[in-house]
Amino acid sequence: MLENLKRNKKYTKTISITSGKGGVGKTSVTCNLARYLALKGNKVLILDGDLGMANVDVMMGKRTEHSILDVIDGEKFIEEIIQPIGDSIYLIPGGSGLHELSHLTVYQKQNLLEQVSSLNGYFDYLLIDTAPGIDSNVLYLNAAVNEILVVVNPEPASITDSYALIKVLNKYHKEERFSILCNEVQSEREGLMVFQRLSEVCEKFLCVSLDYKGHIPLDAAMSRASRSQTLILDKSPYAPAAKAIMAVGDKIGADTGLGRAKGGLQFFWEQVLGVA
């Protein structure tokens, strides 16, 4: 796979797309953002970090046979499991293999780190589609990236659980900056209201900074695209939700350099594997 990519030695920005609870459209956001960033000329690598519902490949209309577990077990090299799932979009299938990362031997960790280090310079973005909630694997993935993008919808449980995720990451991993994306809202006004409710409770009890990345409206075109295992950017690029995703992608692409102290792709894997 790597032989078909040009190595440009560029910095790789790492972004987790995460949520306090399931069912908020996190995977759809991940895949559509990847598509938009790729359309803008970037090479995007996705790590499917949802252990229970790993379905990035399904969302992209593909099927994968291997996962990172095959690399951990020594049956495959990292470049053998990376799958092209779209133009300039590639996937590391995680699945149950990510659960093993906290139980690896020193040799296994070093072997995996050496392999993933070979990916340096090939990708502009690494997007991690995490599982929802505050499982330890979710926390490790979030704590290792440059930018944590929390997807929240108007449901009270989503707002409450998003606060819980932010609180735990702040308390135990000293994370202080979070990006917020309000999904499935009726209007921009409702998106701002959701952000305001989350912001108020965080301001009252935590010392963190929340950055509003925008909103994605509730759009029947998004549901139709998901059911047909296609992306809204491909199926209905002029739909309101598609335009909103593009706007979010533009904000993510406007790299201000914030978070670079975390070090990009190499740092991400070192932190996840606990060998930093």
C-alpha positions as a Markdown table, in Angstrom:
| # | Residue | x | y | z |
|---|---|---|---|---|
| 1 | Met | 0.0 | 0.0 | 0.0 |
| 2 | Leu | 2.7 | 2.5 | 1.0 |
| 3 | Glu | 4.6 | 2.1 | -2.2 |
| 4 | Asn | 1.6 | 3.9 | -4.0 |
| 5 | Leu | 1.9 | 6.9 | -1.7 |
| 6 | Lys | 4.4 | 9.7 | -1.9 |
| 7 | Arg | 6.3 | 10.4 | 1.3 |
| 8 | Asn | 6.4 | 14.1 | 1.9 |
| 9 | Lys | 7.7 | 14.1 | 5.5 |
| 10 | Lys | 4.8 | 16.4 | 6.5 |
| 11 | Tyr | 3.5 | 16.8 | 10.0 |
| 12 | Thr | 0.4 | 14.6 | 10.6 |
| 13 | Lys | -2.4 | 16.2 | 12.5 |
| 14 | Thr | -4.1 | 13.7 | 14.8 |
| 15 | Ile | -7.8 | 14.2 | 15.6 |
| 16 | Ser | -10.1 | 12.0 | 17.7 |
| 17 | Ile | -13.8 | 12.1 | 16.9 |
| 18 | Thr | -15.4 | 11.0 | 20.1 |
| 19 | Ser | -18.6 | 11.3 | 22.2 |
| 20 | Gly | -20.0 | 10.7 | 25.6 |
| 21 | Lys | -22.8 | 8.4 | 24.4 |
| 22 | Gly | -23.5 | 6.3 | 21.3 |
| 23 | Gly | -26.0 | 7.2 | 18.5 |
| 24 | Val | -24.8 | 10.8 | 17.9 |
| 25 | Gly | -23.5 | 10.2 | 14.4 |
| 26 | Lys | -19.8 | 10.1 | 15.2 |
| 27 | Thr | -18.8 | 7.5 | 12.5 |
| 28 | Ser | -20.7 | 9.4 | 9.9 |
| 29 | Val | -19.0 | 12.6 | 10.9 |
| 30 | Thr | -15.6 | 10.9 | 10.7 |
| 31 | Cys | -16.1 | 9.4 | 7.3 |
| 32 | Asn | -17.5 | 12.6 | 5.7 |
| 33 | Leu | -14.8 | 14.7 | 7.2 |
| 34 | Ala | -12.2 | 12.3 | 5.8 |
| 35 | Arg | -13.8 | 12.6 | 2.4 |
| 36 | Tyr | -13.8 | 16.4 | 2.5 |
| 37 | Leu | -10.2 | 16.7 | 3.7 |
| 38 | Ala | -9.2 | 14.3 | 1.0 |
| 39 | Leu | -11.1 | 16.3 | -1.6 |
| 40 | Lys | -9.0 | 19.3 | -0.5 |
| 41 | Gly | -5.9 | 17.4 | -1.5 |
| 42 | Asn | -5.0 | 15.8 | 1.8 |
| 43 | Lys | -4.1 | 12.1 | 2.5 |
| 44 | Val | -6.2 | 10.9 | 5.4 |
| 45 | Leu | -5.7 | 7.8 | 7.6 |
| 46 | Ile | -8.6 | 6.6 | 9.7 |
| 47 | Leu | -8.2 | 4.4 | 12.8 |
| 48 | Asp | -11.4 | 2.6 | 13.6 |
| 49 | Gly | -11.3 | 2.7 | 17.4 |
| 50 | Asp | -14.8 | 1.6 | 18.2 |
| 51 | Leu | -14.2 | -1.9 | 19.6 |
| 52 | Gly | -17.9 | -2.9 | 19.8 |
| 53 | Met | -19.2 | -1.3 | 16.7 |
| 54 | Ala | -16.3 | -1.0 | 14.3 |
| 55 | Asn | -18.0 | 0.0 | 11.1 |
| 56 | Val | -16.0 | 2.7 | 9.3 |
| 57 | Asp | -15.5 | 0.2 | 6.4 |
| 58 | Val | -19.2 | -0.5 | 6.2 |
| 59 | Met | -20.0 | 3.3 | 6.2 |
| 60 | Met | -17.5 | 3.6 | 3.2 |
| 61 | Gly | -19.1 | 0.7 | 1.4 |
| 62 | Lys | -16.1 | -1.6 | 1.9 |
| 63 | Arg | -15.2 | -4.8 | 3.8 |
| 64 | Thr | -12.0 | -5.5 | 5.6 |
| 65 | Glu | -10.5 | -8.9 | 6.3 |
| 66 | His | -7.7 | -8.0 | 8.8 |
| 67 | Ser | -7.2 | -5.6 | 11.7 |
| 68 | Ile | -4.5 | -4.3 | 13.9 |
| 69 | Leu | -4.8 | -7.5 | 15.9 |
| 70 | Asp | -3.1 | -9.3 | 13.0 |
| 71 | Val | -0.1 | -7.0 | 13.4 |
| 72 | Ile | 0.0 | -7.5 | 17.2 |
| 73 | Asp | -0.1 | -11.3 | 16.7 |
| 74 | Gly | 2.8 | -11.0 | 14.2 |
| 75 | Glu | 0.7 | -12.4 | 11.3 |
| 76 | Lys | 0.7 | -9.2 | 9.2 |
| 77 | Phe | 2.8 | -6.0 | 8.7 |
| 78 | Ile | 1.0 | -2.7 | 9.3 |
| 79 | Glu | 1.1 | -1.8 | 5.6 |
| 80 | Glu | -0.7 | -5.1 | 4.8 |
| 81 | Ile | -3.7 | -4.3 | 6.9 |
| 82 | Ile | -4.1 | -0.7 | 5.9 |
| 83 | Gln | -7.0 | -0.6 | 3.4 |
| 84 | Pro | -7.7 | 2.1 | 0.8 |
| 85 | Ile | -11.4 | 2.9 | 1.3 |
| 86 | Gly | -11.6 | 6.0 | -0.9 |
| 87 | Asp | -9.6 | 8.4 | -3.0 |
| 88 | Ser | -6.7 | 9.4 | -0.7 |
| 89 | Ile | -8.5 | 7.8 | 2.3 |
| 90 | Tyr | -7.0 | 4.8 | 4.1 |
| 91 | Leu | -8.2 | 2.7 | 7.1 |
| 92 | Ile | -6.5 | 0.9 | 9.9 |
| 93 | Pro | -9.2 | -1.5 | 11.1 |
| 94 | Gly | -9.0 | -1.6 | 14.9 |
| 95 | Gly | -11.8 | -3.7 | 16.2 |
| 96 | Ser | -11.0 | -5.9 | 19.1 |
| 97 | Gly | -7.3 | -5.5 | 18.5 |
| 98 | Leu | -7.3 | -2.1 | 20.2 |
| 99 | His | -8.4 | -3.7 | 23.4 |
| 100 | Glu | -5.2 | -5.7 | 23.4 |
| 101 | Leu | -3.0 | -2.5 | 23.4 |
| 102 | Ser | -3.0 | -2.2 | 27.1 |
| 103 | His | -1.9 | -5.8 | 27.6 |
| 104 | Leu | 1.0 | -6.0 | 25.2 |
| 105 | Thr | 4.4 | -7.3 | 26.2 |
| 106 | Val | 7.4 | -4.9 | 25.9 |
| 107 | Tyr | 8.4 | -6.7 | 22.7 |
| 108 | Gln | 5.0 | -6.4 | 21.1 |
| 109 | Lys | 4.8 | -2.7 | 21.9 |
| 110 | Gln | 8.2 | -2.0 | 20.4 |
| 111 | Asn | 7.4 | -4.1 | 17.3 |
| 112 | Leu | 4.1 | -2.3 | 16.8 |
| 113 | Leu | 5.7 | 1.1 | 17.4 |
| 114 | Glu | 8.5 | 0.3 | 14.8 |
| 115 | Gln | 5.9 | -0.7 | 12.3 |
| 116 | Val | 3.6 | 2.3 | 12.8 |
| 117 | Ser | 6.6 | 4.7 | 12.7 |
| 118 | Ser | 7.0 | 3.6 | 9.0 |
| 119 | Leu | 3.8 | 5.6 | 8.4 |
| 120 | Asn | 5.4 | 8.9 | 9.2 |
| 121 | Gly | 5.4 | 11.3 | 6.4 |
| 122 | Tyr | 2.7 | 9.7 | 4.3 |
| 123 | Phe | -0.5 | 11.2 | 5.8 |
| 124 | Asp | -1.7 | 14.7 | 6.5 |
| 125 | Tyr | -4.4 | 13.7 | 8.9 |
| 126 | Leu | -5.1 | 10.7 | 11.3 |
| 127 | Leu | -8.7 | 10.6 | 12.3 |
| 128 | Ile | -9.6 | 8.3 | 15.2 |
| 129 | Asp | -13.2 | 7.2 | 15.4 |
| 130 | Thr | -13.4 | 6.2 | 19.1 |
| 131 | Ala | -16.0 | 4.2 | 20.9 |
| 132 | Pro | -18.4 | 6.3 | 22.9 |
| 133 | Gly | -18.1 | 6.7 | 26.7 |
| 134 | Ile | -15.2 | 6.7 | 29.1 |
| 135 | Asp | -13.7 | 3.3 | 28.7 |
| 136 | Ser | -10.0 | 3.3 | 29.4 |
| 137 | Asn | -9.2 | 2.6 | 25.7 |
| 138 | Val | -11.3 | 5.6 | 24.7 |
| 139 | Leu | -9.5 | 7.8 | 27.2 |
| 140 | Tyr | -6.0 | 6.7 | 26.0 |
| 141 | Leu | -6.9 | 7.4 | 22.3 |
| 142 | Asn | -8.3 | 10.8 | 23.1 |
| 143 | Ala | -5.4 | 11.8 | 25.4 |
| 144 | Ala | -2.9 | 11.1 | 22.6 |
| 145 | Val | -4.2 | 13.3 | 19.8 |
| 146 | Asn | -3.6 | 16.9 | 18.9 |
| 147 | Glu | -7.3 | 17.7 | 18.8 |
| 148 | Ile | -10.3 | 16.1 | 20.6 |
| 149 | Leu | -13.5 | 16.7 | 18.7 |
| 150 | Val | -16.5 | 15.9 | 20.9 |
| 151 | Val | -19.7 | 15.2 | 18.9 |
| 152 | Val | -22.9 | 16.1 | 20.9 |
| 153 | Asn | -26.5 | 16.2 | 19.9 |
| 154 | Pro | -29.5 | 18.0 | 21.6 |
| 155 | Glu | -30.5 | 15.0 | 23.8 |
| 156 | Pro | -30.0 | 15.8 | 27.5 |
| 157 | Ala | -28.2 | 12.4 | 27.9 |
| 158 | Ser | -25.7 | 13.4 | 25.2 |
| 159 | Ile | -24.9 | 16.7 | 26.8 |
| 160 | Thr | -24.5 | 15.1 | 30.3 |
| 161 | Asp | -22.3 | 12.3 | 29.0 |
| 162 | Ser | -20.2 | 14.7 | 26.9 |
| 163 | Tyr | -19.6 | 16.6 | 30.1 |
| 164 | Ala | -18.6 | 13.4 | 31.9 |
| 165 | Leu | -16.1 | 12.5 | 29.1 |
| 166 | Ile | -14.6 | 16.0 | 29.3 |
| 167 | Lys | -14.4 | 15.9 | 33.1 |
| 168 | Val | -12.6 | 12.5 | 33.1 |
| 169 | Leu | -10.1 | 13.5 | 30.4 |
| 170 | Asn | -9.4 | 16.7 | 32.3 |
| 171 | Lys | -9.1 | 15.1 | 35.7 |
| 172 | Tyr | -7.0 | 12.0 | 34.8 |
| 173 | His | -5.2 | 13.1 | 31.6 |
| 174 | Lys | -4.9 | 16.8 | 32.2 |
| 175 | Glu | -6.7 | 17.7 | 28.9 |
| 176 | Glu | -7.7 | 21.3 | 28.8 |
| 177 | Arg | -8.8 | 22.0 | 25.3 |
| 178 | Phe | -11.8 | 20.4 | 23.5 |
| 179 | Ser | -13.5 | 21.1 | 20.2 |
| 180 | Ile | -17.3 | 20.7 | 20.2 |
| 181 | Leu | -19.4 | 19.7 | 17.2 |
| 182 | Cys | -23.2 | 19.9 | 17.6 |
| 183 | Asn | -24.8 | 17.3 | 15.4 |
| 184 | Glu | -28.4 | 16.6 | 14.4 |
| 185 | Val | -29.7 | 20.0 | 15.4 |
| 186 | Gln | -32.7 | 21.7 | 14.0 |
| 187 | Ser | -30.9 | 25.0 | 13.3 |
| 188 | Glu | -27.7 | 26.9 | 13.9 |
| 189 | Arg | -29.5 | 28.5 | 16.9 |
| 190 | Glu | -30.2 | 25.1 | 18.5 |
| 191 | Gly | -26.5 | 24.1 | 17.9 |
| 192 | Leu | -25.3 | 27.2 | 19.7 |
| 193 | Met | -27.8 | 26.5 | 22.5 |
| 194 | Val | -26.5 | 23.0 | 22.9 |
| 195 | Phe | -22.9 | 24.3 | 23.0 |
| 196 | Gln | -23.9 | 27.0 | 25.5 |
| 197 | Arg | -25.5 | 24.4 | 27.9 |
| 198 | Leu | -22.3 | 22.3 | 27.7 |
| 199 | Ser | -20.1 | 25.3 | 28.1 |
| 200 | Glu | -21.9 | 26.6 | 31.1 |
| 201 | Val | -21.6 | 23.4 | 33.1 |
| 202 | Cys | -18.0 | 23.0 | 32.1 |
| 203 | Glu | -17.2 | 26.6 | 33.1 |
| 204 | Lys | -19.0 | 26.1 | 36.5 |
| 205 | Phe | -17.1 | 22.9 | 37.5 |
| 206 | Leu | -14.0 | 22.6 | 35.3 |
| 207 | Cys | -11.1 | 24.7 | 34.1 |
| 208 | Val | -11.2 | 23.8 | 30.4 |
| 209 | Ser | -11.5 | 25.6 | 27.1 |
| 210 | Leu | -14.2 | 24.6 | 24.6 |
| 211 | Asp | -14.0 | 25.6 | 21.0 |
| 212 | Tyr | -17.2 | 25.6 | 19.0 |
| 213 | Lys | -16.4 | 23.9 | 15.6 |
| 214 | Gly | -20.0 | 24.3 | 14.3 |
| 215 | His | -23.2 | 22.4 | 13.8 |
| 216 | Ile | -24.6 | 19.8 | 11.4 |
| 217 | Pro | -28.4 | 20.1 | 10.9 |
| 218 | Leu | -30.8 | 17.1 | 11.1 |
| 219 | Asp | -31.0 | 16.2 | 7.4 |
| 220 | Ala | -33.0 | 13.4 | 5.8 |
| 221 | Ala | -30.3 | 13.3 | 3.1 |
| 222 | Met | -27.8 | 12.2 | 5.7 |
| 223 | Ser | -30.0 | 9.3 | 6.8 |
| 224 | Arg | -30.5 | 8.2 | 3.2 |
| 225 | Ala | -26.8 | 8.2 | 2.5 |
| 226 | Ser | -26.0 | 6.2 | 5.7 |
| 227 | Arg | -28.7 | 3.6 | 4.8 |
| 228 | Ser | -27.2 | 3.2 | 1.3 |
| 229 | Gln | -23.7 | 2.9 | 2.7 |
| 230 | Thr | -22.6 | 6.1 | 0.9 |
| 231 | Leu | -21.4 | 9.4 | 2.1 |
| 232 | Ile | -23.6 | 12.5 | 2.0 |
| 233 | Leu | -20.7 | 14.4 | 0.3 |
| 234 | Asp | -20.9 | 11.9 | -2.5 |
| 235 | Lys | -24.7 | 11.3 | -2.6 |
| 236 | Ser | -26.1 | 14.8 | -1.9 |
| 237 | Pro | -23.2 | 17.3 | -1.9 |
| 238 | Tyr | -25.5 | 20.3 | -1.9 |
| 239 | Ala | -27.6 | 19.1 | 1.1 |
| 240 | Pro | -27.5 | 21.3 | 4.2 |
| 241 | Ala | -25.7 | 18.7 | 6.2 |
| 242 | Ala | -23.1 | 18.3 | 3.5 |
| 243 | Lys | -22.4 | 22.0 | 3.4 |
| 244 | Ala | -22.2 | 22.1 | 7.2 |
| 245 | Ile | -19.6 | 19.3 | 7.2 |
| 246 | Met | -17.5 | 21.2 | 4.6 |
| 247 | Ala | -17.6 | 24.2 | 6.9 |
| 248 | Val | -16.4 | 22.1 | 9.8 |
| 249 | Gly | -13.7 | 20.6 | 7.6 |
| 250 | Asp | -12.5 | 24.1 | 6.7 |
| 251 | Lys | -12.1 | 25.0 | 10.4 |
| 252 | Ile | -10.2 | 21.8 | 11.0 |
| 253 | Gly | -8.0 | 22.4 | 7.9 |
| 254 | Ala | -7.2 | 25.9 | 9.1 |
| 255 | Asp | -4.3 | 24.6 | 11.2 |
| 256 | Thr | -3.2 | 27.3 | 13.7 |
| 257 | Gly | -0.4 | 25.1 | 15.1 |
| 258 | Leu | -2.3 | 24.6 | 18.4 |
| 259 | Gly | -1.7 | 21.2 | 19.9 |
| 260 | Arg | 1.5 | 20.5 | 17.9 |
| 261 | Ala | 3.3 | 20.1 | 21.2 |
| 262 | Lys | 1.8 | 16.7 | 21.2 |
| 263 | Gly | 4.0 | 15.7 | 18.3 |
| 264 | Gly | 1.7 | 14.2 | 15.6 |
| 265 | Leu | 1.7 | 10.6 | 14.5 |
| 266 | Gln | 4.7 | 9.3 | 16.3 |
| 267 | Phe | 3.7 | 10.8 | 19.6 |
| 268 | Phe | 0.2 | 9.4 | 19.2 |
| 269 | Trp | 1.3 | 5.9 | 19.0 |
| 270 | Glu | 4.0 | 6.3 | 21.7 |
| 271 | Gln | 1.3 | 7.6 | 24.1 |
| 272 | Val | -1.2 | 4.9 | 23.2 |
| 273 | Leu | 1.3 | 2.1 | 23.7 |
| 274 | Gly | 2.7 | 3.7 | 26.8 |
| 275 | Val | 6.3 | 3.7 | 25.7 |
| 276 | Ala | 6.9 | 7.5 | 25.7 |
